[in-house]
């Protein structure tokens, strides 16, 4: 390479720092989303950008958030949303000013602002979900290690249903979107070597019923509660290690 022999270590470090700064700036501009995630957000955003102006109005934003299941449901939610929109505008304008892009004026929201808003909302959801999960683990007397093992089993059965490889990798806030059908729960228990003929099947269904959502499916939090119940009642005499994959129970 031309000029390499004239480059000393300090110059190399300086160049590396500039490259790292550019990478950090690019990630911040994308709100730390991947290219695939940005493409998905862009497609959803464009559905509500009816005139292809590159912006959406506040009412259109509410419609978009409803489609993403993130619409404000209370007065406090609306206040939080307005605050986050302000923060998102500031972040987007900071990125725009560094790139030389002219920021959007007025109440309408451009894609850059929407992307920053989505990240702020995701961060809040992640924090809230993490607190909720910590409280649940404490009440169920499970550790984070136990939780990781149960999560691995839960996600495996959500995706494959019956022993196939491959697992989804959702964020903490996404865990409630992944659910097991009653049939898969029954298959999982049979996989542990339990016959569900007679009282075992009846007792399991009775314990499962109050943990199901409105669509009769079991989310991860409900799955943890079911595992605790099975341990506490010594369900079908299954050894306790079977319920904790991190302790060697997963086959």
Secondary structure as GFF3:
##gff-version 3
##sequence-region A 1 251
A	DSSP	three_ten_helix	4	6	.	.	.	ID=ss1
A	DSSP	alpha_helix	9	29	.	.	.	ID=ss2
A	DSSP	alpha_helix	35	48	.	.	.	ID=ss3
A	DSSP	beta_strand	55	56	.	.	.	ID=ss4
A	DSSP	alpha_helix	58	67	.	.	.	ID=ss5
A	DSSP	alpha_helix	75	99	.	.	.	ID=ss6
A	DSSP	beta_strand	109	110	.	.	.	ID=ss7
A	DSSP	alpha_helix	111	140	.	.	.	ID=ss8
A	DSSP	alpha_helix	144	159	.	.	.	ID=ss9
A	DSSP	three_ten_helix	172	177	.	.	.	ID=ss10
A	DSSP	beta_strand	179	181	.	.	.	ID=ss11
A	DSSP	alpha_helix	182	191	.	.	.	ID=ss12
A	DSSP	alpha_helix	199	209	.	.	.	ID=ss13
A	DSSP	beta_strand	217	219	.	.	.	ID=ss14
A	DSSP	alpha_helix	220	232	.	.	.	ID=ss15
A	DSSP	three_ten_helix	235	237	.	.	.	ID=ss16
A	DSSP	three_ten_helix	240	243	.	.	.	ID=ss17
A	DSSP	three_ten_helix	245	247	.	.	.	ID=ss18
###
